[in-house]
Amino acid sequence: MTQSLEDYLEMVSFLSDEGEVRVTDIATRLGVSKPSVLTALKVLEEQGLLEHERYRRVFLTEKGVIQASEIRNRHSFLTLFLRDIIGVNPDTAEKDACKMEHLLSEETLQKMKAFAQKKKR
C-alpha cells in the first residue's frame, strides 16, 4: 500500500472516532480535492478496506479497521518515541512520525520499541 493510501485509511479511522465520515471531511482534513479522495477511496474499497456509499458516508470494513489500527499504532509510537525518548519538539515529532510511519521496516520499528522499553526502566 502506498503512503498516500495509508494516509487516507488513517484519516478515515480518525474521522470515524468523531462520527460519520464523508468525502468532504477527508478532503478538508488532508487538504486535497474531492476527486482525489474519491480516487483513493475506490482503490481502498477494491482492496476490501472500506465501503463508500455514493454521496453518503465512508466506513471501514473489519479488515480496514485492523489495518488502520496498525497504522495508527505505528504513528502513535513513533510520535511518542521522538518526543519522549529523544526529546524532539512535539510539533516536529508529529510531522516526522507521519513521514517515518510509512518508511521504517518492521525490524527497525521493533528495535526502536525495544530501545524505548529499556529507556523506561
Backbone hydrogen bonds, N-H to C=O, Kabsch-Sander energy under -0.5 kcal/mol:
donor,donor_aa,acceptor,acceptor_aa,energy
6,E,2,T,-2.2
7,D,3,Q,-2.2
8,Y,4,S,-2.1
9,L,5,L,-2.6
10,E,6,E,-2.8
11,M,7,D,-2.4
12,V,8,Y,-2.5
13,S,9,L,-2.0
14,F,10,E,-2.5
15,L,11,M,-3.0
16,S,12,V,-2.1
17,D,13,S,-1.3
17,D,14,F,-0.5
18,E,14,F,-0.7
18,E,15,L,-0.9
19,G,15,L,-0.9
21,V,58,V,-0.6
23,V,56,R,-0.5
26,I,22,R,-1.9
27,A,23,V,-2.7
28,T,24,T,-2.5
29,R,25,D,-2.5
30,L,26,I,-2.4
31,G,27,A,-1.2
32,V,27,A,-1.9
37,V,33,S,-1.9
38,L,34,K,-2.7
39,T,35,P,-2.1
40,A,36,S,-2.1
41,L,37,V,-3.0
42,K,38,L,-1.9
43,V,39,T,-1.6
44,L,40,A,-2.6
45,E,41,L,-2.5
46,E,42,K,-2.3
47,Q,43,V,-1.5
48,G,45,E,-1.5
49,L,44,L,-2.6
50,L,44,L,-0.7
51,E,59,F,-3.1
53,E,57,R,-2.4
54,R,52,H,-0.7
56,R,53,E,-2.8
58,V,21,V,-2.4
59,F,51,E,-2.6
61,T,49,L,-1.9
65,V,61,T,-2.7
66,I,62,E,-2.0
67,Q,63,K,-2.3
68,A,64,G,-2.9
69,S,65,V,-2.2
70,E,66,I,-1.9
71,I,67,Q,-2.0
72,R,68,A,-2.9
73,N,69,S,-2.6
74,R,70,E,-2.1
75,H,71,I,-2.5
76,S,72,R,-2.9
77,F,73,N,-2.7
78,L,74,R,-2.5
79,T,75,H,-2.4
80,L,76,S,-2.5
81,F,77,F,-3.1
82,L,78,L,-2.6
83,R,79,T,-2.5
84,D,80,L,-3.2
85,I,80,L,-0.8
85,I,81,F,-1.5
86,I,81,F,-1.7
88,V,82,L,-3.2
93,A,89,N,-3.1
94,E,90,P,-2.1
95,K,91,D,-2.1
96,D,92,T,-3.1
97,A,93,A,-2.5
98,C,94,E,-1.8
99,K,95,K,-1.3
100,M,96,D,-3.0
101,E,97,A,-2.5
102,H,99,K,-0.9
103,L,100,M,-1.3
104,L,100,M,-2.2
109,L,105,S,-2.2
110,Q,106,E,-2.4
111,K,107,E,-2.2
112,M,108,T,-2.4
113,K,109,L,-2.2
114,A,110,Q,-2.3
115,F,111,K,-2.4
116,A,112,M,-2.5
117,Q,113,K,-2.1
118,K,114,A,-1.9
119,K,115,F,-2.1
120,K,116,A,-1.5
121,R,117,Q,-0.8
121,R,118,K,-0.5
